[in-house]
């Protein structure tokens, strides 16, 4: 009798152990959340957060967020930025929602908010991308006013300074918040203002993802040059089952590896956002070899659990993260070189 009772007790304990070992708590999901590139992301995140904290849609948040950056006249993005080598400011942007709806504009002139035009392309046309005068005509037809064809005061100074030698030598990392005061743009020793891109990805309270990317491109670029920013899969990609990613830096090399799409696919394989970004950076370095020391590329990403991460080629890239009223902060990007 004692032996039988002891056996039943041990059996009961064994079943309990099996039950508890097979029971797994669901991971806590951090949402809503928004992240964006560079120091300008602090103000952009705040605008996005104002929508997200009220239960708003991630798509609205990523549009409104980067509009803050586009509207700045002394920034890396928008009509106040450095022109191409012919003296014209041309803007590029794309946007993507949780349903894989996408819109893009490129080589757009005299329109203050290219990200909003990109959204109109997504919602009002059968197309994905409009460029040049066609994009401008569409913007005007949708009620966007044409802004004056005139450089901002600081961009004009930068352009005049550039014309002295007319050398195309982009300076890496000049967008970093470490090179700015209170996340305001910094004037460089050569008279230029910092320039590049703001990319933003967000997840709303419903767990849906969206992303946006907008830029004036490299200052003093060849007329007609496009980088990665308006290209879905390069500068931005969203998969609502997996996560979202965006890129910044030398667009030619982001395009070379379909960077944002690659990061999302690496997350699909089980990598964390940070490790996925790292693997994408490593692929660029493998392709570029020794020349990688002369360029900068950075990626940021979030997954469906609200985990975030970023990685870059070399020291100097940072990104902004916001997931609460009192949680809007900069994160230094980890780097390889």
BALOBA-1460 file (C-alpha; in Angstrom, 3 decimals):
// residues 337
<rec num="1" residu="x" x="0.000" y="0.000" z="0.000"/>
<rec num="2" residu="x" x="2.798" y="2.431" z="0.896"/>
<rec num="3" residu="x" x="4.656" y="1.639" z="-2.299"/>
<rec num="4" residu="x" x="1.498" y="2.214" z="-4.375"/>
<rec num="5" residu="x" x="0.775" y="5.549" z="-2.631"/>
<rec num="6" residu="x" x="4.372" y="6.696" z="-3.199"/>
<rec num="7" residu="x" x="4.122" y="5.751" z="-6.871"/>
<rec num="8" residu="x" x="0.906" y="7.748" z="-7.311"/>
<rec num="9" residu="x" x="2.454" y="10.776" z="-5.606"/>
<rec num="10" residu="x" x="5.501" y="10.643" z="-7.844"/>
<rec num="11" residu="x" x="3.282" y="10.250" z="-10.876"/>
<rec num="12" residu="x" x="1.265" y="13.287" z="-9.861"/>
<rec num="13" residu="x" x="4.420" y="15.351" z="-9.441"/>
<rec num="14" residu="x" x="5.623" y="14.226" z="-12.827"/>
<rec num="15" residu="x" x="2.399" y="15.341" z="-14.517"/>
<rec num="16" residu="x" x="2.625" y="18.700" z="-12.773"/>
<rec num="17" residu="x" x="6.182" y="19.124" z="-13.946"/>
<rec num="18" residu="x" x="5.163" y="18.317" z="-17.511"/>
<rec num="19" residu="x" x="2.242" y="20.734" z="-17.360"/>
<rec num="20" residu="x" x="4.349" y="23.608" z="-16.032"/>
<rec num="21" residu="x" x="7.240" y="22.940" z="-18.402"/>
<rec num="22" residu="x" x="4.930" y="23.022" z="-21.420"/>
<rec num="23" residu="x" x="3.221" y="26.231" z="-20.297"/>
<rec num="24" residu="x" x="4.808" y="29.399" z="-21.715"/>
<rec num="25" residu="x" x="3.852" y="32.932" z="-20.919"/>
<rec num="26" residu="x" x="3.172" y="35.145" z="-23.925"/>
<rec num="27" residu="x" x="5.960" y="37.691" z="-24.372"/>
<rec num="28" residu="x" x="5.096" y="41.256" z="-23.455"/>
<rec num="29" residu="x" x="4.657" y="43.407" z="-26.538"/>
<rec num="30" residu="x" x="5.820" y="47.017" z="-26.337"/>
<rec num="31" residu="x" x="3.247" y="49.056" z="-28.230"/>
<rec num="32" residu="x" x="2.697" y="51.620" z="-29.447"/>
<rec num="33" residu="x" x="6.255" y="52.505" z="-30.414"/>
<rec num="34" residu="x" x="7.961" y="54.742" z="-32.973"/>
<rec num="35" residu="x" x="11.617" y="55.019" z="-33.963"/>
<rec num="36" residu="x" x="13.356" y="57.311" z="-36.443"/>
<rec num="37" residu="x" x="16.811" y="58.170" z="-37.720"/>
<rec num="38" residu="x" x="19.165" y="60.853" z="-36.429"/>
<rec num="39" residu="x" x="18.654" y="63.647" z="-33.910"/>
<rec num="40" residu="x" x="15.807" y="65.188" z="-35.890"/>
<rec num="41" residu="x" x="13.888" y="62.089" z="-34.858"/>
<rec num="42" residu="x" x="13.232" y="63.463" z="-31.368"/>
<rec num="43" residu="x" x="10.830" y="66.149" z="-32.599"/>
<rec num="44" residu="x" x="9.468" y="63.871" z="-35.325"/>
<rec num="45" residu="x" x="8.803" y="61.091" z="-32.805"/>
<rec num="46" residu="x" x="6.912" y="63.492" z="-30.570"/>
<rec num="47" residu="x" x="4.525" y="64.396" z="-33.375"/>
<rec num="48" residu="x" x="4.057" y="60.721" z="-34.199"/>
<rec num="49" residu="x" x="3.571" y="59.840" z="-30.527"/>
<rec num="50" residu="x" x="0.780" y="62.391" z="-30.170"/>
<rec num="51" residu="x" x="-1.187" y="60.269" z="-32.633"/>
<rec num="52" residu="x" x="-0.148" y="56.858" z="-31.340"/>
<rec num="53" residu="x" x="-0.916" y="57.540" z="-27.674"/>
<rec num="54" residu="x" x="-4.501" y="58.396" z="-28.593"/>
<rec num="55" residu="x" x="-4.994" y="55.085" z="-30.355"/>
<rec num="56" residu="x" x="-4.274" y="56.523" z="-33.794"/>
<rec num="57" residu="x" x="-3.099" y="54.578" z="-36.801"/>
<rec num="58" residu="x" x="0.614" y="54.005" z="-37.386"/>
<rec num="59" residu="x" x="0.249" y="55.267" z="-40.963"/>
<rec num="60" residu="x" x="-0.970" y="58.658" z="-39.753"/>
<rec num="61" residu="x" x="1.800" y="58.765" z="-37.168"/>
<rec num="62" residu="x" x="4.652" y="58.155" z="-39.599"/>
<rec num="63" residu="x" x="3.307" y="60.749" z="-42.009"/>
<rec num="64" residu="x" x="2.791" y="63.449" z="-39.391"/>
<rec num="65" residu="x" x="6.074" y="62.650" z="-37.708"/>
<rec num="66" residu="x" x="8.369" y="63.236" z="-40.675"/>
<rec num="67" residu="x" x="6.364" y="66.265" z="-41.773"/>
<rec num="68" residu="x" x="7.921" y="68.038" z="-38.789"/>
<rec num="69" residu="x" x="11.345" y="67.456" z="-40.312"/>
<rec num="70" residu="x" x="10.233" y="68.365" z="-43.816"/>
<rec num="71" residu="x" x="8.900" y="71.691" z="-42.551"/>
<rec num="72" residu="x" x="12.205" y="72.738" z="-40.991"/>
<rec num="73" residu="x" x="14.143" y="75.283" z="-43.012"/>
<rec num="74" residu="x" x="17.509" y="74.499" z="-41.438"/>
<rec num="75" residu="x" x="17.457" y="70.758" z="-41.666"/>
<rec num="76" residu="x" x="18.606" y="67.740" z="-43.603"/>
<rec num="77" residu="x" x="15.226" y="67.275" z="-45.248"/>
<rec num="78" residu="x" x="12.833" y="69.543" z="-47.117"/>
<rec num="79" residu="x" x="12.953" y="72.679" z="-49.216"/>
<rec num="80" residu="x" x="15.466" y="74.350" z="-46.905"/>
<rec num="81" residu="x" x="18.107" y="71.723" z="-47.631"/>
<rec num="82" residu="x" x="21.160" y="71.843" z="-49.881"/>
<rec num="83" residu="x" x="20.431" y="71.787" z="-53.623"/>
<rec num="84" residu="x" x="21.794" y="69.616" z="-56.398"/>
<rec num="85" residu="x" x="24.830" y="70.848" z="-58.325"/>
<rec num="86" residu="x" x="22.582" y="72.857" z="-60.652"/>
<rec num="87" residu="x" x="21.148" y="74.769" z="-57.698"/>
<rec num="88" residu="x" x="17.739" y="73.087" z="-57.391"/>
<rec num="89" residu="x" x="16.295" y="71.338" z="-54.330"/>
<rec num="90" residu="x" x="14.677" y="68.038" z="-55.301"/>
<rec num="91" residu="x" x="12.819" y="65.878" z="-52.808"/>
<rec num="92" residu="x" x="12.082" y="62.151" z="-52.538"/>
<rec num="93" residu="x" x="9.769" y="60.229" z="-50.210"/>
<rec num="94" residu="x" x="7.881" y="56.979" z="-49.776"/>
<rec num="95" residu="x" x="5.326" y="55.548" z="-47.376"/>
<rec num="96" residu="x" x="3.999" y="52.039" z="-46.644"/>
<rec num="97" residu="x" x="1.152" y="50.777" z="-44.464"/>
<rec num="98" residu="x" x="0.221" y="47.516" z="-42.742"/>
<rec num="99" residu="x" x="-1.590" y="46.208" z="-45.825"/>
<rec num="100" residu="x" x="1.418" y="46.594" z="-48.157"/>
<rec num="101" residu="x" x="-0.117" y="49.674" z="-49.736"/>
<rec num="102" residu="x" x="2.715" y="51.876" z="-50.987"/>
<rec num="103" residu="x" x="3.294" y="55.290" z="-52.505"/>
<rec num="104" residu="x" x="6.361" y="57.180" z="-53.602"/>
<rec num="105" residu="x" x="7.513" y="60.421" z="-55.211"/>
<rec num="106" residu="x" x="10.944" y="61.309" z="-56.524"/>
<rec num="107" residu="x" x="12.723" y="64.287" z="-58.092"/>
<rec num="108" residu="x" x="9.889" y="66.468" z="-56.785"/>
<rec num="109" residu="x" x="10.413" y="70.233" z="-56.743"/>
<rec num="110" residu="x" x="8.652" y="73.131" z="-54.968"/>
<rec num="111" residu="x" x="6.407" y="70.959" z="-52.761"/>
<rec num="112" residu="x" x="6.814" y="71.335" z="-49.003"/>
<rec num="113" residu="x" x="5.635" y="67.881" z="-47.922"/>
<rec num="114" residu="x" x="6.636" y="65.117" z="-50.332"/>
<rec num="115" residu="x" x="5.626" y="62.450" z="-47.785"/>
<rec num="116" residu="x" x="2.012" y="63.594" z="-48.008"/>
<rec num="117" residu="x" x="2.163" y="63.544" z="-51.806"/>
<rec num="118" residu="x" x="3.513" y="59.991" z="-51.597"/>
<rec num="119" residu="x" x="0.516" y="59.036" z="-49.477"/>
<rec num="120" residu="x" x="-1.819" y="60.560" z="-52.059"/>
<rec num="121" residu="x" x="-0.090" y="58.507" z="-54.762"/>
<rec num="122" residu="x" x="-0.772" y="55.440" z="-52.620"/>
<rec num="123" residu="x" x="-4.420" y="56.266" z="-51.971"/>
<rec num="124" residu="x" x="-5.559" y="58.110" z="-55.101"/>
<rec num="125" residu="x" x="-3.729" y="56.493" z="-58.041"/>
<rec num="126" residu="x" x="-3.207" y="53.008" z="-59.491"/>
<rec num="127" residu="x" x="0.554" y="53.639" z="-59.402"/>
<rec num="128" residu="x" x="3.331" y="53.257" z="-56.874"/>
<rec num="129" residu="x" x="5.743" y="56.038" z="-57.885"/>
<rec num="130" residu="x" x="5.486" y="59.396" z="-59.622"/>
<rec num="131" residu="x" x="8.565" y="61.428" z="-60.494"/>
<rec num="132" residu="x" x="9.626" y="64.876" z="-61.650"/>
<rec num="133" residu="x" x="7.156" y="67.203" z="-63.308"/>
<rec num="134" residu="x" x="4.506" y="64.475" z="-63.273"/>
<rec num="135" residu="x" x="4.766" y="64.185" z="-59.512"/>
<rec num="136" residu="x" x="4.565" y="67.948" z="-59.201"/>
<rec num="137" residu="x" x="1.504" y="68.169" z="-61.452"/>
<rec num="138" residu="x" x="-0.211" y="65.466" z="-59.423"/>
<rec num="139" residu="x" x="0.633" y="67.268" z="-56.163"/>
<rec num="140" residu="x" x="-0.890" y="70.492" z="-57.433"/>
<rec num="141" residu="x" x="-4.002" y="68.635" z="-58.590"/>
<rec num="142" residu="x" x="-4.374" y="67.332" z="-55.034"/>
<rec num="143" residu="x" x="-4.244" y="70.831" z="-53.550"/>
<rec num="144" residu="x" x="-0.557" y="71.116" z="-52.619"/>
<rec num="145" residu="x" x="0.669" y="74.659" z="-53.268"/>
<rec num="146" residu="x" x="3.812" y="75.365" z="-55.262"/>
<rec num="147" residu="x" x="6.431" y="76.966" z="-53.044"/>
<rec num="148" residu="x" x="8.800" y="79.659" z="-54.387"/>
<rec num="149" residu="x" x="11.697" y="78.429" z="-56.520"/>
<rec num="150" residu="x" x="14.288" y="79.880" z="-54.171"/>
<rec num="151" residu="x" x="16.982" y="78.467" z="-51.934"/>
<rec num="152" residu="x" x="16.873" y="79.164" z="-48.233"/>
<rec num="153" residu="x" x="19.443" y="81.664" z="-47.035"/>
<rec num="154" residu="x" x="21.695" y="79.031" z="-45.525"/>
<rec num="155" residu="x" x="21.383" y="76.667" z="-48.482"/>
<rec num="156" residu="x" x="22.371" y="79.517" z="-50.796"/>
<rec num="157" residu="x" x="25.492" y="80.142" z="-48.703"/>
<rec num="158" residu="x" x="26.351" y="76.454" z="-48.776"/>
<rec num="159" residu="x" x="25.839" y="76.312" z="-52.525"/>
<rec num="160" residu="x" x="27.981" y="79.381" z="-53.153"/>
<rec num="161" residu="x" x="30.726" y="77.844" z="-51.057"/>
<rec num="162" residu="x" x="30.460" y="74.538" z="-52.911"/>
<rec num="163" residu="x" x="30.722" y="76.269" z="-56.307"/>
<rec num="164" residu="x" x="34.242" y="77.447" z="-55.485"/>
<rec num="165" residu="x" x="35.646" y="73.965" z="-56.108"/>
<rec num="166" residu="x" x="32.527" y="72.050" z="-57.196"/>
<rec num="167" residu="x" x="33.753" y="68.861" z="-55.541"/>
<rec num="168" residu="x" x="31.294" y="66.128" z="-54.680"/>
<rec num="169" residu="x" x="32.603" y="64.749" z="-51.400"/>
<rec num="170" residu="x" x="29.752" y="63.883" z="-49.013"/>
<rec num="171" residu="x" x="30.771" y="64.104" z="-45.367"/>
<rec num="172" residu="x" x="29.703" y="61.082" z="-43.338"/>
<rec num="173" residu="x" x="27.961" y="61.332" z="-39.965"/>
<rec num="174" residu="x" x="27.315" y="65.062" z="-40.137"/>
<rec num="175" residu="x" x="23.668" y="64.287" z="-39.316"/>
<rec num="176" residu="x" x="24.534" y="62.811" z="-35.923"/>
<rec num="177" residu="x" x="22.944" y="64.437" z="-32.888"/>
<rec num="178" residu="x" x="26.413" y="64.380" z="-31.331"/>
<rec num="179" residu="x" x="27.343" y="66.988" z="-33.924"/>
<rec num="180" residu="x" x="24.351" y="69.148" z="-33.047"/>
<rec num="181" residu="x" x="23.220" y="71.333" z="-30.199"/>
<rec num="182" residu="x" x="19.923" y="70.232" z="-28.664"/>
<rec num="183" residu="x" x="19.352" y="68.166" z="-31.813"/>
<rec num="184" residu="x" x="19.415" y="71.279" z="-33.999"/>
<rec num="185" residu="x" x="21.284" y="71.171" z="-37.321"/>
<rec num="186" residu="x" x="24.954" y="72.076" z="-37.207"/>
<rec num="187" residu="x" x="26.798" y="74.315" z="-39.615"/>
<rec num="188" residu="x" x="29.989" y="72.705" z="-40.813"/>
<rec num="189" residu="x" x="33.444" y="74.240" z="-41.171"/>
<rec num="190" residu="x" x="33.008" y="74.329" z="-44.938"/>
<rec num="191" residu="x" x="29.835" y="76.397" z="-44.622"/>
<rec num="192" residu="x" x="27.467" y="73.529" z="-45.413"/>
<rec num="193" residu="x" x="24.559" y="72.435" z="-43.285"/>
<rec num="194" residu="x" x="24.048" y="68.815" z="-42.400"/>
<rec num="195" residu="x" x="21.858" y="66.839" z="-44.744"/>
<rec num="196" residu="x" x="20.525" y="63.371" z="-45.305"/>
<rec num="197" residu="x" x="17.292" y="61.521" z="-44.559"/>
<rec num="198" residu="x" x="14.719" y="60.871" z="-41.908"/>
<rec num="199" residu="x" x="13.246" y="57.385" z="-41.882"/>
<rec num="200" residu="x" x="10.533" y="56.391" z="-39.410"/>
<rec num="201" residu="x" x="8.792" y="53.119" z="-38.552"/>
<rec num="202" residu="x" x="6.015" y="52.671" z="-35.995"/>
<rec num="203" residu="x" x="3.632" y="50.153" z="-34.476"/>
<rec num="204" residu="x" x="0.287" y="51.352" z="-33.150"/>
<rec num="205" residu="x" x="-1.820" y="50.107" z="-30.235"/>
<rec num="206" residu="x" x="-3.521" y="47.589" z="-32.543"/>
<rec num="207" residu="x" x="-0.172" y="46.051" z="-33.412"/>
<rec num="208" residu="x" x="-0.148" y="47.376" z="-36.982"/>
<rec num="209" residu="x" x="3.046" y="48.656" z="-38.591"/>
<rec num="210" residu="x" x="3.756" y="51.478" z="-41.033"/>
<rec num="211" residu="x" x="6.791" y="53.403" z="-42.200"/>
<rec num="212" residu="x" x="7.906" y="56.553" z="-43.986"/>
<rec num="213" residu="x" x="11.113" y="57.893" z="-45.464"/>
<rec num="214" residu="x" x="11.800" y="61.386" z="-46.818"/>
<rec num="215" residu="x" x="14.885" y="63.210" z="-48.017"/>
<rec num="216" residu="x" x="16.399" y="65.988" z="-50.078"/>
<rec num="217" residu="x" x="19.108" y="63.555" z="-51.091"/>
<rec num="218" residu="x" x="22.828" y="64.180" z="-51.048"/>
<rec num="219" residu="x" x="23.725" y="67.842" z="-51.273"/>
<rec num="220" residu="x" x="25.250" y="68.873" z="-54.631"/>
<rec num="221" residu="x" x="24.309" y="65.575" z="-56.275"/>
<rec num="222" residu="x" x="24.103" y="65.265" z="-60.057"/>
<rec num="223" residu="x" x="20.798" y="66.547" z="-61.326"/>
<rec num="224" residu="x" x="18.364" y="63.651" z="-61.518"/>
<rec num="225" residu="x" x="20.173" y="61.472" z="-58.987"/>
<rec num="226" residu="x" x="17.965" y="59.291" z="-56.790"/>
<rec num="227" residu="x" x="19.026" y="57.412" z="-53.697"/>
<rec num="228" residu="x" x="17.281" y="54.698" z="-51.740"/>
<rec num="229" residu="x" x="14.771" y="56.843" z="-49.858"/>
<rec num="230" residu="x" x="11.858" y="56.769" z="-52.349"/>
<rec num="231" residu="x" x="12.390" y="53.104" z="-53.220"/>
<rec num="232" residu="x" x="10.214" y="50.577" z="-51.400"/>
<rec num="233" residu="x" x="12.429" y="47.675" z="-50.370"/>
<rec num="234" residu="x" x="15.576" y="49.794" z="-50.281"/>
<rec num="235" residu="x" x="14.984" y="52.812" z="-48.056"/>
<rec num="236" residu="x" x="11.836" y="51.422" z="-46.427"/>
<rec num="237" residu="x" x="9.956" y="48.150" z="-46.046"/>
<rec num="238" residu="x" x="7.049" y="46.992" z="-43.874"/>
<rec num="239" residu="x" x="5.711" y="43.466" z="-43.383"/>
<rec num="240" residu="x" x="2.884" y="43.494" z="-40.871"/>
<rec num="241" residu="x" x="3.531" y="39.876" z="-39.890"/>
<rec num="242" residu="x" x="7.212" y="40.430" z="-39.108"/>
<rec num="243" residu="x" x="8.416" y="44.000" z="-38.682"/>
<rec num="244" residu="x" x="9.555" y="47.180" z="-40.411"/>
<rec num="245" residu="x" x="12.868" y="48.755" z="-41.312"/>
<rec num="246" residu="x" x="14.282" y="51.923" z="-42.838"/>
<rec num="247" residu="x" x="17.703" y="53.118" z="-43.929"/>
<rec num="248" residu="x" x="19.878" y="56.206" z="-44.020"/>
<rec num="249" residu="x" x="23.257" y="57.081" z="-45.439"/>
<rec num="250" residu="x" x="24.715" y="56.489" z="-48.898"/>
<rec num="251" residu="x" x="21.677" y="55.408" z="-50.850"/>
<rec num="252" residu="x" x="23.517" y="53.771" z="-53.713"/>
<rec num="253" residu="x" x="24.799" y="51.089" z="-51.360"/>
<rec num="254" residu="x" x="21.435" y="50.587" z="-49.666"/>
<rec num="255" residu="x" x="19.884" y="49.999" z="-53.097"/>
<rec num="256" residu="x" x="22.683" y="47.544" z="-53.894"/>
<rec num="257" residu="x" x="21.398" y="45.087" z="-51.269"/>
<rec num="258" residu="x" x="17.674" y="46.049" z="-51.165"/>
<rec num="259" residu="x" x="18.527" y="47.019" z="-47.610"/>
<rec num="260" residu="x" x="15.252" y="47.553" z="-45.756"/>
<rec num="261" residu="x" x="13.685" y="44.466" z="-47.310"/>
<rec num="262" residu="x" x="16.765" y="42.453" z="-46.375"/>
<rec num="263" residu="x" x="16.507" y="43.542" z="-42.743"/>
<rec num="264" residu="x" x="12.851" y="42.482" z="-42.565"/>
<rec num="265" residu="x" x="13.612" y="39.132" z="-44.179"/>
<rec num="266" residu="x" x="16.399" y="38.535" z="-41.668"/>
<rec num="267" residu="x" x="13.916" y="39.229" z="-38.872"/>
<rec num="268" residu="x" x="11.605" y="36.695" z="-40.519"/>
<rec num="269" residu="x" x="14.382" y="34.144" z="-40.074"/>
<rec num="270" residu="x" x="14.374" y="34.840" z="-36.344"/>
<rec num="271" residu="x" x="17.019" y="37.546" z="-35.931"/>
<rec num="272" residu="x" x="16.396" y="40.423" z="-33.541"/>
<rec num="273" residu="x" x="16.022" y="43.890" z="-35.091"/>
<rec num="274" residu="x" x="19.555" y="44.811" z="-34.025"/>
<rec num="275" residu="x" x="21.135" y="41.642" z="-35.397"/>
<rec num="276" residu="x" x="19.175" y="41.909" z="-38.631"/>
<rec num="277" residu="x" x="20.455" y="45.457" z="-39.121"/>
<rec num="278" residu="x" x="23.987" y="44.275" z="-38.351"/>
<rec num="279" residu="x" x="23.832" y="41.498" z="-40.953"/>
<rec num="280" residu="x" x="22.679" y="43.993" z="-43.601"/>
<rec num="281" residu="x" x="25.556" y="46.329" z="-42.748"/>
<rec num="282" residu="x" x="28.003" y="43.434" z="-42.925"/>
<rec num="283" residu="x" x="26.762" y="42.608" z="-46.413"/>
<rec num="284" residu="x" x="27.519" y="46.140" z="-47.605"/>
<rec num="285" residu="x" x="30.994" y="46.007" z="-46.060"/>
<rec num="286" residu="x" x="31.666" y="42.680" z="-47.774"/>
<rec num="287" residu="x" x="30.721" y="44.185" z="-51.133"/>
<rec num="288" residu="x" x="32.572" y="47.474" z="-50.673"/>
<rec num="289" residu="x" x="35.720" y="46.068" z="-49.098"/>
<rec num="290" residu="x" x="38.250" y="48.726" z="-48.101"/>
<rec num="291" residu="x" x="36.055" y="51.445" z="-49.617"/>
<rec num="292" residu="x" x="33.516" y="50.905" z="-46.821"/>
<rec num="293" residu="x" x="35.607" y="53.160" z="-44.565"/>
<rec num="294" residu="x" x="34.611" y="56.115" z="-46.759"/>
<rec num="295" residu="x" x="30.840" y="55.707" z="-46.489"/>
<rec num="296" residu="x" x="28.149" y="55.497" z="-43.875"/>
<rec num="297" residu="x" x="24.960" y="53.445" z="-43.964"/>
<rec num="298" residu="x" x="22.670" y="52.840" z="-41.020"/>
<rec num="299" residu="x" x="19.532" y="50.746" z="-40.573"/>
<rec num="300" residu="x" x="16.859" y="50.800" z="-37.868"/>
<rec num="301" residu="x" x="14.065" y="48.284" z="-37.350"/>
<rec num="302" residu="x" x="11.247" y="47.147" z="-35.083"/>
<rec num="303" residu="x" x="9.511" y="43.768" z="-34.883"/>
<rec num="304" residu="x" x="6.005" y="42.733" z="-33.863"/>
<rec num="305" residu="x" x="7.040" y="42.409" z="-30.214"/>
<rec num="306" residu="x" x="8.013" y="46.077" z="-30.141"/>
<rec num="307" residu="x" x="11.710" y="45.257" z="-29.957"/>
<rec num="308" residu="x" x="13.893" y="47.794" z="-31.744"/>
<rec num="309" residu="x" x="17.470" y="48.047" z="-32.910"/>
<rec num="310" residu="x" x="19.892" y="49.716" z="-35.261"/>
<rec num="311" residu="x" x="23.355" y="49.237" z="-36.727"/>
<rec num="312" residu="x" x="25.714" y="51.191" z="-38.949"/>
<rec num="313" residu="x" x="28.983" y="50.874" z="-40.804"/>
<rec num="314" residu="x" x="30.952" y="53.193" z="-38.582"/>
<rec num="315" residu="x" x="30.644" y="55.232" z="-35.427"/>
<rec num="316" residu="x" x="28.454" y="58.316" z="-35.480"/>
<rec num="317" residu="x" x="24.954" y="57.185" z="-36.409"/>
<rec num="318" residu="x" x="22.175" y="57.436" z="-33.833"/>
<rec num="319" residu="x" x="18.410" y="57.066" z="-33.760"/>
<rec num="320" residu="x" x="15.435" y="58.206" z="-31.684"/>
<rec num="321" residu="x" x="13.028" y="55.891" z="-29.832"/>
<rec num="322" residu="x" x="9.670" y="56.773" z="-28.274"/>
<rec num="323" residu="x" x="7.239" y="54.419" z="-26.536"/>
<rec num="324" residu="x" x="5.774" y="56.511" z="-23.710"/>
<rec num="325" residu="x" x="5.108" y="60.131" z="-22.814"/>
<rec num="326" residu="x" x="8.364" y="60.248" z="-20.887"/>
<rec num="327" residu="x" x="10.325" y="57.873" z="-23.118"/>
<rec num="328" residu="x" x="11.611" y="59.770" z="-26.160"/>
<rec num="329" residu="x" x="15.361" y="59.334" z="-26.267"/>
<rec num="330" residu="x" x="18.431" y="58.892" z="-28.482"/>
<rec num="331" residu="x" x="20.198" y="55.564" z="-28.958"/>
<rec num="332" residu="x" x="23.761" y="55.456" z="-30.284"/>
<rec num="333" residu="x" x="23.941" y="53.070" z="-33.202"/>
<rec num="334" residu="x" x="26.287" y="50.141" z="-32.798"/>
<rec num="335" residu="x" x="28.906" y="49.981" z="-35.536"/>
<rec num="336" residu="x" x="31.420" y="47.676" z="-37.180"/>
<rec num="337" residu="x" x="34.290" y="49.840" z="-38.426"/>
